[in-house]
Amino acid sequence: MFGKAFTDLKRQHGVPESLRSCHTALVEGYVIEGHVPAELIHKLLKEKPPIVGLAVPGMPVGSPGMEGGKPEPYNVMSFDKNGKTQVYARR
């Protein structure tokens, strides 16, 4: 899925524009956007917080799938149905 269909999918599932990235997945009712570490997805599914999903905006070096080079710190953000975002974890 590319182009408008991909953007529409993100919009339809409430991914704030500021958090949109290169990958979108739907996992047990949550949206996973970008290079979110697997352990945080497992934590999300275990705790089941009242959020829409998690996102890693951009493609930070050192995030899953972006290994190589000098890892850079990045935030994994949560977002809710109103578009409110907050830091879920720091990596």
Backbone as a ProteinNet text record, in pm:
[ID]
protein_1_A
[PRIMARY]
MFGKAFTDLKRQHGVPESLRSCHTALVEGYVIEGHVPAELIHKLLKEKPPIVGLAVPGMPVGSPGMEGGKPEPYNVMSFDKNGKTQVYARR
[TERTIARY]
85.4	0	90.2	63.4	145.4	57.2	117.9	51.5	-70.3	-175.6	-296.8	-359.4	-358.3	-416.5	-342.4	-210.9	-130.1	-158.7	-164.7	-197.3	-338.1	-431.4	-569.8	-577.1	-499.2	-496.7	-451.3	-346	-295.5	-400.9	-463.3	-567.5	-686.4	-729.2	-843.8	-820.7	-696.6	-666.1	-612.5	-621.3	-591.8	-446.3	-357.3	-216	-195.3	-153.8	-129.5	-23.6	-41.3	53.5	196.1	214.7	349.7	419.2	343.5	401.4	409.1	359.9	357.3	497.7	512.8	642.9	627.1	724.1	730.6	653.3	616.6	548.6	427.2	320.2	201.4	153.8	130.5	78.9	-38.2	-131.6	-243.3	-223.5	-213.1	-184.6	-283.5	-372	-469.8	-540.5	-580.5	-656.6	-573	-442.7	-353	-284.2	-247.5	-170.7	-24.4	63.8	207.8	263.4	322.8	370	521.4	589.3	733.6	809.1	929.8	1023.9	1012.6	898.4	874.5	940.5	1021	1084.2	981.8	1011.6	920	885.7	983.9	954.9	850.5	844.4	743.2	606.1	603.7	475.8	423.5	511.6	470.5	417.4	486.6	442.9	304.6	285.9	157.7	46.1	70.3	-32.2	-60.4	37.9	19.6	-57.7	-20.1	-79.8	-212.3	-231.9	-354.2	-398.7	-311.2	-350.4	-457	-531.9	-638.1	-582.6	-502	-444.8	-476.4	-452	-471.4	-349	-230.3	-111.8	18.7	126.1	262.1	325.9	418.7	485.9	629.6	713.9	848.8	856.3	841.4	848.4	988.8	994.2	1122.9	1181.9	1308.8	1378.7	1509.9	1503.4	1626.4	1723.5	1850.4	1955.4	1957.5	1956.3	1955.8	1819.5	1715.3	1582.5	1574.6	1478.3	1469.7	1462.2	1549.1	1554	1644.1	1692.4	1779.2	1913.8	1956.8	2083.6	2198.2	2313.9	2430.5	2456.6	2578.6	2611.7	2600.2	2613.7	2606.7	2460	2409.8	2269.5	2241.3	2125.3	2085.4	1965.5	1957.7	1842.8	1714	1605.8	1475.9	1364.9	1250.3	1132.6	1033	971.2	856.5	736	649.3	536.9	407.4	322.3	186.4	94.3	-20.3	-119.7	-257.8	-351	-486.7	-584.7	-711.8	-812.7	-833.8	-788.2	-799.6	-673.7	-575.1	-450.2	-348.1	-379.5	-284.9	-168.3	-47.5	71.8	150.1	222.3	315.5	423.8	535.2	644.5	604.5	608.6	579.3	708.4	818.4	949	1056	1173.7	1290.2	1391.2	1449.9	1551	1677.2
-116.6	0	123.1	215.5	335.6	456.6	574.5	697.8	729.9	772.7	818.5	709	585.9	476	459.7	475.2	462.7	578.5	698.5	816.7	805	758.8	740.8	638.8	532.2	431.3	493.7	573	639.7	734.3	810.8	904.6	829.4	725	645.2	587.4	553.3	492.9	593.4	720.9	825.3	853.3	821.4	851.4	1001.4	1076.3	1219.6	1243.4	1348.4	1377.4	1387.6	1445.6	1464.9	1332.5	1223.5	1093.6	997.1	1036.4	944.2	910.7	785.3	735.6	644.5	556.8	474.7	343.3	299.5	170.9	188.8	118.3	118.6	-24.8	-66.4	-200.7	-190.1	-282.5	-293.2	-423.5	-413.5	-529.1	-531.7	-629	-647.9	-517.5	-443.2	-321.1	-195.4	-207.8	-92.6	-63.5	62.8	105	114	55.7	65	138.4	252.7	339.6	355.3	317.4	334.4	220.6	249.4	149.2	131.5	83.6	62.5	-69	-66.5	-189.7	-295.7	-421.1	-532.7	-543.5	-520.4	-533.9	-433	-317.6	-218.4	-255.9	-324.4	-374.7	-483.2	-570.1	-674	-609.8	-507.1	-435.7	-375	-311.5	-250.8	-354.5	-468.9	-573.5	-636.9	-638.2	-693.1	-594.9	-467.1	-366.4	-311.9	-312.2	-264.3	-124.7	-25.1	110.1	166.4	266.1	324.9	426.9	377.7	462.3	399.2	474.8	422.1	343.6	394.3	323.3	387	332	377.6	417.4	512.9	558.4	600.1	575.2	630.4	712.2	844.4	926.4	926.6	937.2	936.4	797.2	791.2	662.9	675.1	685.6	708.6	591.6	623.9	522.5	453	320.3	241.4	184.3	234.6	177.2	45.9	-42.3	-170.1	-150.5	-220.6	-209.7	-97.7	-17.4	95.3	83.6	-41	-64.1	-19.9	0.6	44.9	190.6	228	365	386.7	509.1	543.7	562.1	476.2	489.1	627.4	679.7	808.9	788.5	867.4	854.7	892.9	826.3	859.7	827.9	888	864.8	776.2	687.4	611.8	684.3	731.3	813.8	733	761.8	706.4	816	775.2	872.5	816.3	908.6	864.8	906.4	878.2	903.7	1052	1138.7	1283.3	1341.9	1256.3	1302.9	1348.7	1333.6	1371.6	1274.3	1328.4	1245.1	1263.1	1158.7	1169.8	1064	1084.3	989.2	861.9	750.5	617.7	555.1	574.8	522	601.1	602.2	664.8	555.4	564.6	466.3	537.5
0	0	0	-90.3	-102.7	-127.1	-120.2	-156.3	-72.3	-138.8	-71.5	14.8	-30.2	48	180.7	177.6	298.5	393.3	340.2	421.5	477.5	397.3	443.7	556.8	548.3	653.8	785.6	780.7	900.3	957.4	870.9	913.6	973.3	907.1	951	1091	1122.2	1251.3	1352.7	1321.6	1419.1	1447.7	1353.3	1374.6	1351.3	1455.6	1436.4	1329	1251.4	1142.8	1193.4	1312.3	1365.7	1399.7	1410.5	1445.9	1329.1	1214.1	1099.8	1053.4	1012.9	972.4	851.4	832.3	712.3	719.4	840	855.9	946.9	916.8	1002	1015.7	1140.7	1166.8	1263.9	1250.5	1343.4	1419.9	1553.3	1636.6	1753.3	1752.4	1860	1897.4	1795.5	1818.3	1838.7	1842.9	1857.2	1724.3	1706.2	1589.2	1631.5	1551.7	1573.3	1451.6	1475.8	1368	1376	1269.5	1264.3	1330.1	1373	1423.1	1575	1621.8	1765.1	1807.4	1915	1962.2	2003.4	1970.2	1998	2145.9	2234.5	2378.1	2425	2359.7	2396.6	2341.3	2228.2	2175.9	2270	2316.5	2412.3	2541	2589.4	2710.4	2689	2574.7	2539.9	2543	2481	2473.6	2610	2695.6	2829.9	2918.7	2913.7	3002.2	2950.4	2820.3	2755.1	2802.6	2788.3	2828.8	2734.4	2780	2696.9	2596.7	2504.2	2399.2	2264.7	2158.3	2023.2	1979.1	2013.3	1969.8	2009.7	1953	1976.7	1844.5	1852.5	1731.2	1759.6	1662.2	1659.5	1531.1	1543.7	1422.7	1362.7	1233.2	1164.2	1161.8	1138.4	1130.5	1207.1	1341.4	1418.4	1410.5	1396.3	1393	1528.9	1524.4	1646.8	1679.3	1615.1	1635.7	1557.5	1590.9	1519	1367.7	1298.3	1153	1104.1	1196.1	1160.1	1231.5	1253.6	1319.6	1228.9	1288.4	1212.9	1241.9	1237.6	1271.8	1421.6	1462	1604.1	1643.9	1735.2	1776.9	1835.7	1804.5	1859	1952.3	2057.5	2147.8	2073.5	2110.3	2051	2148.8	2126.2	2208.3	2134.4	2209.4	2160.2	2218.4	2132	2173.6	2174.8	2272	2269.8	2218.1	2165.3	2122.4	2149.6	2181.5	2214.1	2105.3	2126.6	2023.4	1996	2087.9	2067.4	2005.3	1976.6	1917.1	2019.4	2149.3	2254	2251.5	2258.2	2255.3	2384.6	2421.6	2533	2516.6	2587	2579.4	2653.2	2584.1	2640.7	2693	2619.9	2659.4	2587	2648.4	2586	2553.6	2438.4	2397	2356.6
[MASK]
+++++++++++++++++++++++++++++++++++++++++++++++++++++++++++++++++++++++++++++++++++++++++++

